[in-house]
Amino acid sequence: MHHWKPPPPLSLSLRSCRFVLSFTPAPAMSASSSSEVAPTGPADAIYRDRILSSKLYFDVPPSKVPVIYSSSYDIAFFGIEKLHPFDSSKWGRICQFLIKEGFLDKKQTVEPLEASNDDLLVVHSESYLSSLKSSLNVAIIIEVPPVSLLPNCLVQNKVLYPFRKQVGGSILAAKLAKERGWAINIGGGFHHCSAEKGGGFCAYADISLCIQFAFVLLNISRVMIIDLDAHQGNGHEIDFSNDRRVYILDMYNAGIYPFDFEAKRYIDQKVELASGTKTKEYLDKLDEALEVARNNFNPELVVYNAGTDILDGDPLGRLKISPDGVTTRDEKVFRFARERNIPLLMLTSGGYMKSSARVIADSIINLSKKNLIALDSPLGRK
Ligand SMILES: [Zn+2]
């Protein structure tokens, strides 16, 4: 979702620290098995037990709307974000816009639980999770070198804890999508992280986790990922490499990070864009892609990774999509799923310009105006 380019003044010392440590991942007893059918055997039983004993799926009363958010989503970088165009309070600002303009009642949003160590072990290995215990490792894993300058306790409490709350939100979103038809997690979408490897600002594989939980707890077996962040979603692609239960449509700028050629082999439907692609061409390609996807696969759940780093001016995404183009894009994906009654969950993923929060809020407002979502609960209707 976000690839760090080291700023010039810090580059020497920080760049060198990227190579200080290396990880030797233990053989993963991972749920993200490459088998074509649901995995079986002792490892499967352990991960099923972990999912069945998780607290992340809880009953949400009908008075709430399926918009998931916690004030602890927002990350504090203590000024480090000033080194880079990065709005670390994007998530809170999206909600503030929606609430201030009367489209959302704060009391009606759903606060998720933090993903616990046992929850994360459904996909990640012990060794991967232990490596996140030092701030230097975290800086390397998420590829944001200045994070290594922060005291470890701050990295744990102000960076990783917010991430784990967002992961809890992505996992819960699948349950709410199944119950209500749609759900939006105002966060998550860490699509560069796979079971054993983080990257590009992503420390936990929330998309893989959300789908593994859905397989077990929602009793479904066909999931479509529609990844429209500007970057290739190499994390979930690696995790579901040969898993035919998951169909991946990924449309991304092929001229930017992560250039993961192995992961590209696992994309079922790849739409590669060039830097500078403009709104009309983008939306035409999306129409074509959704038509092909509609004919290729019949999902029981759509996971929509809705990064806004496709916006014109985004220094990382390098595409030229207008704010209205983002609104139209989101509307097309919601129509794709809603018209066929396929539960859909949206994650906000990358896009950290100051303007991103406004664009996401405007897009959610448009979805509401077009009756693709209802932001007032039946009980709370004014
Ligand atoms: Zn991105």
Residues whose N, C-alpha, C, O or C-beta is under 5 A from the ligand:
A	BS01	ZN	M1 H2 D229 A230 H231 G307 D309 G350
